Amino acid sequence: MKFIKHTLLFSSATLISRILGYIRDLTVAYIFGASILTDAFFIAWRLPNTFRQVLGEGSLNAVFIPIYRRIERERKNPERFMDSIFTEISVILFFLTAFFILFAQYITAILAPGFVGEPVFEEAVKLVRFVFPYIIFAVWVAFFMAILNIKGVFFLPALSPAFLNLSFIISAIFLSEDIGIYALAVGAIVGGIIQVIVLIKPVFSRYKLKPHISFDSDVRDFFKRLIPTTASFGVTQVGFIIDTVIASLVMSGAISYLYYANRLLQLPLGVFGVGLGNAVLVSLSKYDLEKDRERIEKEITVSVKLAVVVSLAASMGLIVLSEDIVRVLFFRGEFDLEDLRYTSLALVGLAIGLIAIIVQKPIKSVFFAVHDVKTPLIATLAGVISGIVSALVFVFVLNLGVFGLALATTVNYYVTLFYLYFFLPVGFSVQEVMKTFLKSFIANLFMILSIFGLKLYIKSSLLLIVLSIPLGAVVYLFSLLILKEDSIKLLLSFKRFSKE
């Protein structure tokens, strides 16, 4: 089960990147707060960042890796296939960037109808034009990541976002006084360039990418699968964009509240969820569905159990400590008490759905490993539609505001997960997963009790976070060991599996 080692390597690098990401968000919150101006930047950043998430953390790996593996098995020319895909995607990206820059005014009006006619609208349009070229560098990084993942290199690709975060931090600190919110736009572009530079050397030490255009059967198969796969990952992002549209109509700062809360959710999701999904995909792509069915089912069961153990604890921790976490990370400078309250509510709403979105990662990888791109697309579409309907009800009927928008996203995640489960092409041991869930739930109760015990005596949010996270983790892990949860033993002895 080498995917456990790969997951942990990816996770450790991502943890470093996420820590810098929070320093970045803390810096942005301190300097700019949560205002109509930050809303304008986050709208501009939403577009290229959406493409990065769809391609970088989703469809590119999901399509490219299984086809590359197949070409290797057939003893064809995988390098030529790689050259063609890189060249053709680059051409598409340049045209796409030109389109978004040219029609930025209309795109911004669609994304934030509440801004139309306001002075901030023009700022948002300018920011979209400035920031969108980042997508070129982001997709190149995603492509390089796929190449390195195939060769078992997980740490450096996962570390590359750290350089983007550093660029944001430095630009915000040193340029904000002179160019205001545009300091963040500069940070995005410079950070993207640095990410490409960091990954070029390890990629070119293994392959000499050359410009090449081909439309052979493998390339056609890639793009044929990429479209529905991108749609599958992209539909979720469309849901986020619709949330942005609704948020622009709710209140000033609502977009920023959701952004900050989502960033906090990304720590467990990015550190563990994405790494687990990529590692499982690389592992499963080596197996034949019929010949290795038993081994595939075993790996899926283990990966889902690991997802449950990690996500349930992270979800409970974020809910119980939501206000304290937001206070420690953001409550300073221009970020005031109202911002604290609404960001905390948004975080609780999103954290409820964390287990659903992390468990989705390895399950989706099963479909992509067997070249089924339609089922994840339909599942995601069903989830997004449910999320949109829920958002309209929660916000405009029940008046739940920002919390309602976050809760609607959670509905989206659970609907998608249940649909994927019902159509999973390869089974896994539901009984084992449910046992793990029950043990994790019991262990979480002890963890929560220990945190509430600290809350009775500690009034400082910073001290509470510093003490409760390690204490909660120890109580949780110790409880699982007492309950004889075997997935914990796998994590603690992953070196043994790295040799398998």
C-alpha positions as CSV (number, residue, x, y, z in Angstrom):
1,M,0.0,0.0,0.0
2,K,2.5,2.5,-1.2
3,F,-0.3,5.1,-1.6
4,I,-0.1,5.6,2.2
5,K,3.5,6.8,2.0
6,H,2.7,9.0,-1.0
7,T,-0.3,10.5,0.9
8,L,1.8,11.3,3.9
9,L,4.6,12.8,1.8
10,F,2.1,14.9,-0.2
11,S,0.4,15.9,3.1
12,S,3.5,17.0,4.8
13,A,4.5,19.3,2.0
14,T,1.0,20.6,1.7
15,L,1.0,21.3,5.4
16,I,3.9,23.6,4.9
17,S,2.1,25.3,2.0
18,R,-1.1,25.7,4.0
19,I,0.7,27.2,7.0
20,L,2.2,29.8,4.7
21,G,-1.3,30.2,3.2
22,Y,-2.7,31.1,6.6
23,I,0.1,33.6,7.2
24,R,-0.9,35.0,3.8
25,D,-4.6,35.2,4.7
26,L,-3.7,36.7,8.1
27,T,-1.6,39.3,6.3
28,V,-4.4,40.1,3.9
29,A,-7.0,40.3,6.7
30,Y,-4.7,42.6,8.8
31,I,-4.0,45.0,5.9
32,F,-7.3,45.0,4.1
33,G,-9.9,43.4,6.5
34,A,-13.2,42.2,4.9
35,S,-14.6,44.9,2.8
36,I,-16.0,45.7,-0.6
37,L,-12.4,46.1,-1.9
38,T,-11.4,42.6,-0.7
39,D,-14.6,41.3,-2.2
40,A,-13.5,42.8,-5.5
41,F,-10.1,41.0,-5.4
42,F,-11.6,37.7,-4.3
43,I,-14.0,37.8,-7.3
44,A,-11.0,38.4,-9.6
45,W,-9.0,35.7,-7.9
46,R,-11.9,33.3,-8.1
47,L,-11.6,32.8,-11.8
48,P,-8.0,31.7,-12.3
49,N,-8.1,29.9,-8.9
50,T,-11.1,28.0,-10.1
51,F,-9.2,26.7,-13.1
52,R,-6.3,25.9,-10.9
53,Q,-8.5,23.8,-8.6
54,V,-10.3,22.1,-11.5
55,L,-7.2,21.2,-13.4
56,G,-4.5,21.2,-10.8
57,E,-6.3,19.3,-8.1
58,G,-8.7,17.4,-10.4
59,S,-9.2,16.7,-14.0
60,L,-5.6,16.9,-15.4
61,N,-4.3,14.2,-13.1
62,A,-7.5,12.2,-13.3
63,V,-7.2,11.9,-17.1
64,F,-3.5,12.2,-17.8
65,I,-2.2,9.6,-15.4
66,P,-4.4,6.6,-16.4
67,I,-3.8,7.2,-20.1
68,Y,0.0,7.6,-19.6
69,R,0.1,4.4,-17.6
70,R,-1.8,2.6,-20.4
71,I,0.6,3.9,-23.1
72,E,3.5,2.6,-20.9
73,R,2.0,-0.8,-20.6
74,E,1.4,-0.9,-24.4
75,R,5.1,-0.1,-24.9
76,K,4.3,2.9,-27.1
77,N,5.8,6.4,-26.8
78,P,4.6,8.2,-23.6
79,E,7.0,11.0,-24.1
80,R,5.5,12.0,-27.4
81,F,2.1,11.9,-25.9
82,M,3.3,14.1,-23.1
83,D,4.8,16.7,-25.5
84,S,1.5,16.9,-27.5
85,I,-0.7,17.4,-24.4
86,F,1.6,20.1,-23.0
87,T,1.8,22.0,-26.3
88,E,-1.9,21.8,-27.1
89,I,-3.0,22.8,-23.6
90,S,-0.7,25.7,-23.6
91,V,-2.2,27.0,-26.9
92,I,-5.7,26.7,-25.4
93,L,-4.7,28.6,-22.3
94,F,-3.3,31.5,-24.2
95,F,-6.5,31.9,-26.2
96,L,-8.6,31.4,-23.0
97,T,-6.7,34.1,-21.2
98,A,-7.1,36.5,-24.1
99,F,-10.9,35.9,-24.1
100,F,-11.3,36.5,-20.4
101,I,-9.2,39.7,-20.5
102,L,-11.2,41.0,-23.5
103,F,-14.6,40.3,-21.9
104,A,-13.7,40.9,-18.3
105,Q,-16.4,43.5,-17.8
106,Y,-19.2,41.2,-18.8
107,I,-17.7,38.3,-16.8
108,T,-17.4,40.4,-13.7
109,A,-21.0,41.6,-14.0
110,I,-22.1,37.9,-14.1
111,L,-20.0,37.0,-11.1
112,A,-21.0,39.9,-8.9
113,P,-24.3,41.5,-10.1
114,G,-24.5,43.3,-6.7
115,F,-21.4,45.4,-7.8
116,V,-22.9,46.6,-11.1
117,G,-23.2,50.4,-11.0
118,E,-21.0,50.7,-7.9
119,P,-17.5,52.3,-8.0
120,V,-16.0,49.0,-6.9
121,F,-17.2,47.4,-10.2
122,E,-14.5,49.0,-12.3
123,E,-11.8,48.0,-9.7
124,A,-13.0,44.4,-9.9
125,V,-12.9,44.5,-13.8
126,K,-9.3,45.8,-13.7
127,L,-8.3,43.1,-11.2
128,V,-9.8,40.3,-13.3
129,R,-7.7,41.5,-16.3
130,F,-4.6,41.8,-14.2
131,V,-4.9,38.4,-12.3
132,F,-6.3,36.0,-14.9
133,P,-3.0,35.3,-16.7
134,Y,-2.0,33.4,-13.6
135,I,-4.0,30.5,-15.0
136,I,-1.3,29.8,-17.6
137,F,1.3,29.2,-14.9
138,A,-1.1,27.4,-12.6
139,V,-2.0,24.8,-15.3
140,W,1.7,24.3,-16.2
141,V,2.4,23.6,-12.6
142,A,-0.5,21.1,-12.5
143,F,0.9,19.4,-15.6
144,F,4.4,19.2,-14.1
145,M,2.8,17.8,-10.9
146,A,1.2,15.0,-12.9
147,I,4.5,14.1,-14.5
148,L,6.3,14.0,-11.2
149,N,3.5,12.1,-9.4
150,I,3.8,9.4,-12.1
151,K,7.5,9.0,-11.1
152,G,6.6,8.8,-7.4
153,V,7.7,12.4,-6.7
154,F,5.0,13.9,-4.4
155,F,6.8,16.2,-1.9
156,L,8.2,19.0,-4.2
157,P,5.0,19.4,-6.3
158,A,2.9,19.7,-3.2
159,L,5.3,22.2,-1.8
160,S,5.1,24.5,-4.8
161,P,2.1,26.5,-3.6
162,A,4.3,27.7,-0.7
163,F,6.1,29.9,-3.1
164,L,2.8,31.4,-4.3
165,N,1.9,32.2,-0.7
166,L,5.3,33.7,0.0
167,S,4.8,35.9,-3.0
168,F,1.4,37.1,-1.8
169,I,2.8,37.8,1.7
170,I,5.8,39.8,0.5
171,S,3.7,41.8,-2.1
172,A,1.0,42.6,0.5
173,I,3.5,43.8,3.1
174,F,5.8,45.9,0.8
175,L,3.5,47.0,-2.0
176,S,0.1,47.6,-0.4
177,E,0.9,51.1,0.8
178,D,1.8,52.2,-2.8
179,I,-0.6,50.3,-5.0
180,G,-3.3,49.1,-2.6
181,I,-5.3,46.0,-3.4
182,Y,-3.2,45.6,-6.6
183,A,-0.4,44.3,-4.4
184,L,-2.3,41.0,-4.2
185,A,-2.6,40.8,-8.0
186,V,1.2,41.3,-8.3
187,G,1.8,38.6,-5.8
188,A,-0.4,36.2,-7.7
189,I,1.5,36.6,-11.0
190,V,5.0,36.6,-9.5
191,G,4.1,33.6,-7.4
192,G,2.9,31.7,-10.4
193,I,6.1,32.4,-12.3
194,I,8.2,31.2,-9.3
195,Q,6.1,28.0,-9.0
196,V,6.9,27.1,-12.7
197,I,10.6,27.8,-12.2
198,V,10.8,25.6,-9.1
199,L,9.3,22.6,-10.9
200,I,11.0,23.0,-14.3
201,K,14.3,21.5,-13.2
202,P,13.0,18.2,-11.7
203,V,10.7,17.7,-14.7
204,F,13.3,18.4,-17.3
205,S,15.8,16.2,-15.5
206,R,13.4,13.3,-16.3
207,Y,11.9,14.5,-19.6
208,K,12.9,17.0,-22.3
209,L,9.5,18.5,-23.1
210,K,9.4,19.6,-26.8
211,P,6.7,21.5,-28.7
212,H,4.7,19.0,-30.6
213,I,1.1,18.9,-32.0
214,S,-0.5,15.6,-32.7
215,F,-4.1,14.4,-32.9
216,D,-3.4,10.6,-32.7
217,S,-5.8,8.3,-30.9
218,D,-4.2,8.7,-27.5
219,V,-4.4,12.5,-27.7
220,R,-8.0,12.4,-28.9
221,D,-8.8,10.0,-26.1
222,F,-7.2,12.5,-23.6
223,F,-9.3,15.5,-24.7
224,K,-12.4,13.3,-25.1
225,R,-12.1,12.3,-21.4
226,L,-10.8,15.7,-20.2
227,I,-14.0,17.6,-21.2
228,P,-16.5,15.6,-19.0
229,T,-13.9,15.2,-16.3
230,T,-13.2,18.9,-16.2
231,A,-16.9,19.5,-16.2
232,S,-17.2,17.1,-13.2
233,F,-14.6,19.0,-11.2
234,G,-15.8,22.3,-12.7
235,V,-19.4,21.9,-11.7
236,T,-18.4,22.1,-8.1
237,Q,-16.6,25.4,-8.8
238,V,-19.6,26.7,-10.6
239,G,-21.5,26.1,-7.4
240,F,-18.9,28.2,-5.6
241,I,-19.3,30.9,-8.2
242,I,-23.0,30.9,-7.8
243,D,-22.5,31.2,-4.0
244,T,-20.4,34.3,-4.8
245,V,-23.2,35.7,-6.9
246,I,-25.7,35.2,-4.1
247,A,-23.2,36.5,-1.5
248,S,-22.8,39.7,-3.4
249,L,-26.5,40.3,-2.9
250,V,-26.5,39.4,0.8
251,M,-24.3,41.9,2.5
252,S,-21.0,43.8,2.1
253,G,-18.1,41.5,3.1
254,A,-20.1,38.3,2.6
255,I,-17.8,37.1,-0.2
256,S,-14.8,37.7,2.0
257,Y,-16.4,35.8,4.9
258,L,-16.9,32.8,2.8
259,Y,-13.4,33.1,1.4
260,Y,-11.7,33.2,4.8
261,A,-13.8,30.3,6.1
262,N,-13.1,28.2,3.0
263,R,-9.4,28.9,3.4
264,L,-9.6,27.5,6.9
265,L,-11.4,24.4,5.6
266,Q,-8.6,23.9,3.1
267,L,-6.1,22.9,5.7
268,P,-7.5,19.4,6.4
269,L,-8.8,19.2,2.8
270,G,-5.6,20.2,1.1
271,V,-3.2,18.6,3.5
272,F,-5.0,15.2,3.5
273,G,-7.9,15.0,1.1
274,V,-6.2,16.0,-2.2
275,G,-3.1,14.0,-1.3
276,L,-5.1,10.9,-0.6
277,G,-7.1,11.3,-3.9
278,N,-3.9,11.7,-6.0
279,A,-2.0,8.9,-4.3
280,V,-4.9,6.5,-4.7
281,L,-5.4,7.4,-8.4
282,V,-1.7,6.8,-9.1
283,S,-1.9,3.4,-7.2
284,L,-5.2,2.2,-8.8
285,S,-4.1,3.2,-12.3
286,K,-1.5,0.3,-12.2
287,Y,-4.1,-2.4,-11.6
288,D,-6.5,-4.1,-14.0
289,L,-10.1,-4.0,-12.7
290,E,-10.8,-7.7,-13.3
291,K,-7.4,-9.3,-12.5
292,D,-6.7,-7.2,-9.4
293,R,-10.2,-6.7,-8.1
294,E,-9.5,-8.0,-4.6
295,R,-6.5,-5.7,-4.2
296,I,-8.4,-2.7,-5.5
297,E,-11.2,-3.3,-3.1
298,K,-8.8,-3.5,-0.2
299,E,-7.1,-0.3,-1.1
300,I,-10.4,1.6,-1.5
301,T,-11.5,0.3,1.9
302,V,-8.3,1.4,3.6
303,S,-8.4,4.8,1.9
304,V,-12.0,5.5,2.9
305,K,-11.3,4.5,6.5
306,L,-8.4,6.8,6.6
307,A,-10.5,9.6,5.2
308,V,-13.2,9.0,7.8
309,V,-10.7,9.0,10.7
310,V,-9.0,12.2,9.7
311,S,-12.0,14.2,8.4
312,L,-14.3,13.5,11.3
313,A,-11.8,14.7,13.8
314,A,-10.9,17.8,11.7
315,S,-14.6,18.6,11.3
316,M,-15.4,18.4,15.0
317,G,-12.3,20.4,15.8
318,L,-13.2,23.2,13.4
319,I,-16.8,23.4,14.7
320,V,-15.9,23.4,18.4
321,L,-13.0,25.9,18.0
322,S,-14.4,28.0,15.1
323,E,-14.6,31.3,16.8
324,D,-11.3,30.9,18.6
325,I,-9.5,29.9,15.4
326,V,-10.9,32.9,13.5
327,R,-10.0,35.2,16.4
328,V,-6.4,33.9,16.6
329,L,-5.8,34.0,12.8
330,F,-7.7,37.1,11.6
331,F,-9.0,39.3,14.5
332,R,-6.6,42.2,14.2
333,G,-6.1,45.3,12.1
334,E,-9.1,46.0,9.8
335,F,-10.7,42.6,10.7
336,D,-13.4,43.6,13.3
337,L,-15.9,41.8,15.6
338,E,-18.6,41.6,13.0
339,D,-16.1,40.0,10.6
340,L,-15.2,37.6,13.3
341,R,-18.8,36.6,13.9
342,Y,-19.8,36.0,10.3
343,T,-16.5,34.2,9.3
344,S,-17.0,31.8,12.3
345,L,-20.6,31.1,11.3
346,A,-19.5,30.4,7.7
347,L,-16.7,28.1,9.0
348,V,-19.2,26.0,11.0
349,G,-21.5,25.6,8.0
350,L,-18.6,24.4,5.8
351,A,-17.0,22.2,8.5
352,I,-20.2,20.1,8.7
353,G,-19.6,18.9,5.2
354,L,-15.8,18.2,5.5
355,I,-16.2,14.4,5.9
356,A,-18.2,14.2,2.8
357,I,-15.8,16.1,0.6
358,I,-12.7,14.2,1.9
359,V,-14.3,10.8,1.5
360,Q,-15.2,11.8,-2.1
361,K,-11.6,12.1,-3.0
362,P,-10.6,8.4,-3.0
363,I,-14.0,7.3,-4.3
364,K,-13.8,9.6,-7.3
365,S,-10.3,8.3,-8.0
366,V,-11.8,4.8,-8.5
367,F,-14.0,6.1,-11.3
368,F,-11.2,7.9,-13.0
369,A,-8.8,4.9,-12.7
370,V,-11.3,2.8,-14.7
371,H,-11.9,5.6,-17.2
372,D,-15.4,6.4,-16.0
373,V,-15.8,10.2,-16.3
374,K,-19.5,10.4,-16.7
375,T,-20.6,9.2,-13.3
376,P,-18.6,11.7,-11.3
377,L,-19.9,14.5,-13.6
378,I,-23.5,13.5,-13.0
379,A,-22.9,13.1,-9.2
380,T,-21.3,16.5,-9.0
381,L,-24.1,18.1,-11.1
382,A,-26.7,16.6,-8.8
383,G,-24.8,18.0,-5.8
384,V,-24.5,21.5,-7.2
385,I,-28.1,21.7,-8.1
386,S,-29.0,20.6,-4.6
387,G,-26.6,23.1,-3.2
388,I,-28.1,26.0,-5.3
389,V,-31.6,25.1,-4.3
390,S,-30.5,24.9,-0.7
391,A,-28.7,28.2,-0.9
392,L,-31.8,30.0,-2.2
393,V,-34.0,28.5,0.5
394,F,-31.5,29.0,3.4
395,V,-30.7,32.6,2.4
396,F,-33.9,34.1,1.0
397,V,-36.6,31.9,2.8
398,L,-35.0,31.1,6.1
399,N,-32.8,34.2,6.3
400,L,-29.7,32.3,7.4
401,G,-27.4,34.7,5.6
402,V,-23.7,33.7,5.3
403,F,-24.2,30.6,7.4
404,G,-27.0,29.5,5.0
405,L,-24.6,29.8,2.0
406,A,-22.0,27.7,3.8
407,L,-24.6,25.1,4.9
408,A,-25.8,24.8,1.3
409,T,-22.3,23.9,0.2
410,T,-22.4,21.1,2.7
411,V,-25.6,19.8,1.2
412,N,-23.8,19.8,-2.1
413,Y,-21.0,17.6,-0.8
414,Y,-23.3,15.0,0.8
415,V,-25.5,14.6,-2.2
416,T,-22.5,14.1,-4.4
417,L,-21.0,11.5,-2.1
418,F,-24.1,9.4,-1.8
419,Y,-24.6,9.4,-5.6
420,L,-20.9,8.3,-6.1
421,Y,-21.4,5.5,-3.6
422,F,-24.5,4.1,-5.2
423,F,-22.7,3.8,-8.6
424,L,-19.2,2.8,-7.5
425,P,-17.9,0.2,-10.0
426,V,-15.9,-1.7,-7.4
427,G,-17.1,-2.5,-4.0
428,F,-15.5,-1.9,-0.6
429,S,-16.2,-3.2,2.9
430,V,-19.0,-0.9,4.1
431,Q,-19.1,-2.9,7.4
432,E,-15.4,-2.0,8.1
433,V,-16.0,1.6,7.2
434,M,-19.0,1.9,9.5
435,K,-17.0,0.3,12.3
436,T,-14.3,2.9,11.8
437,F,-16.9,5.7,11.7
438,L,-18.4,4.5,15.0
439,K,-15.0,4.2,16.7
440,S,-14.0,7.6,15.3
441,F,-17.2,9.2,16.6
442,I,-16.7,7.8,20.1
443,A,-13.0,9.0,20.1
444,N,-14.3,12.4,19.0
445,L,-16.5,12.6,22.0
446,F,-13.5,12.2,24.3
447,M,-11.6,14.7,22.2
448,I,-14.4,17.3,22.4
449,L,-14.8,16.8,26.2
450,S,-11.0,17.4,26.6
451,I,-11.3,20.7,24.6
452,F,-14.4,21.9,26.6
453,G,-12.4,21.0,29.8
454,L,-9.7,23.4,28.7
455,K,-12.3,26.1,27.7
456,L,-13.5,26.2,31.3
457,Y,-10.2,27.3,32.6
458,I,-8.5,29.1,29.6
459,K,-9.9,32.3,28.3
460,S,-7.2,33.2,25.9
461,S,-8.0,32.0,22.4
462,L,-4.4,31.7,21.4
463,L,-3.5,29.6,24.4
464,L,-6.6,27.5,24.0
465,I,-5.7,26.7,20.4
466,V,-2.0,26.0,21.2
467,L,-3.0,23.6,24.0
468,S,-6.2,22.0,22.6
469,I,-4.9,20.9,19.2
470,P,-2.1,18.7,20.6
471,L,-4.2,17.6,23.5
472,G,-7.2,16.8,21.3
473,A,-5.0,14.9,18.8
474,V,-3.4,12.8,21.6
475,V,-6.8,12.0,23.2
476,Y,-8.3,11.2,19.8
477,L,-5.4,8.9,18.7
478,F,-5.2,7.2,22.1
479,S,-8.9,6.6,22.1
480,L,-8.7,5.0,18.7
481,L,-5.9,2.8,19.8
482,I,-7.9,1.6,22.8
483,L,-10.8,1.0,20.5
484,K,-8.4,-1.1,18.3
485,E,-9.0,1.0,15.1
486,D,-6.6,-0.6,12.6
487,S,-6.3,2.4,10.2
488,I,-4.4,4.3,12.9
489,K,-1.9,1.4,13.0
490,L,-1.5,1.7,9.2
491,L,-0.6,5.4,9.6
492,L,1.9,4.8,12.4
493,S,3.6,2.0,10.5
494,F,3.5,3.5,6.9
495,K,7.2,2.8,6.3
496,R,6.4,-0.9,6.0
497,F,3.9,-0.3,3.3
498,S,6.1,2.1,1.3
499,K,8.1,-1.0,0.2
500,E,5.1,-2.9,-1.1
